Amino acid sequence: MEASGNTVTAVAPASSDIVFACAHCATSLIVDQAAAGASLPCQNCGKQTTVPQPSVETGANAALRLSEVEHQLKENESQRTEVTGYINQLNIQVHRWQLRLQSLNDRQIKLRIELAEIRGASQPPRSTG
């Protein structure tokens, strides 16, 4: 965590950094591993907080969790691609059915006109008078 004036900006931790929260205000802090075990003032509240010791287990757990999340992300993307493909196929099918319905509607109009013409021609003319 870097502070400039009163503004605190987040900095991505390097592999040799320790990321921890202030014991008093829970502000996220980042320090070099060399500060492990030291007591430092929090940049947010100013109270002394102890930098935890990095553990190999924590790093291994983080690496395992990272691997799991990356795997889940790939699986999610694969499923999204599959679903998108299904949606595209169904959209094409719906479009085809809409075209078919339109041609049937057009045909119905033509047939009704033709039917009306046939009925009109087969009736004798009415006398007015």
JOLIN-V978016 format. One record per pair of residues at least 12 apart in sequence whose ideal C-beta (glycine too) atoms are under 7 Angstrom apart, sorted by the first residue. I is the first residue (numbers start at 1). J is the second residue. Records with the same first field share a line. If there is no record, write none. Layout:
# JOLIN-V978016
I=J, J
This chain:
# JOLIN-V978016
1=28, 29, 30, 43
3=43
8=43, 44
11=30
13=30
16=32, 33
17=30, 31, 32, 33
18=31, 33, 36, 51, 52, 54
20=51, 52
22=42, 44, 45, 49
23=49
24=42, 45, 47, 49
25=42, 44, 45
27=42, 44
29=42, 43
31=51
33=54
35=51
36=51, 53, 54
37=51, 53
38=51
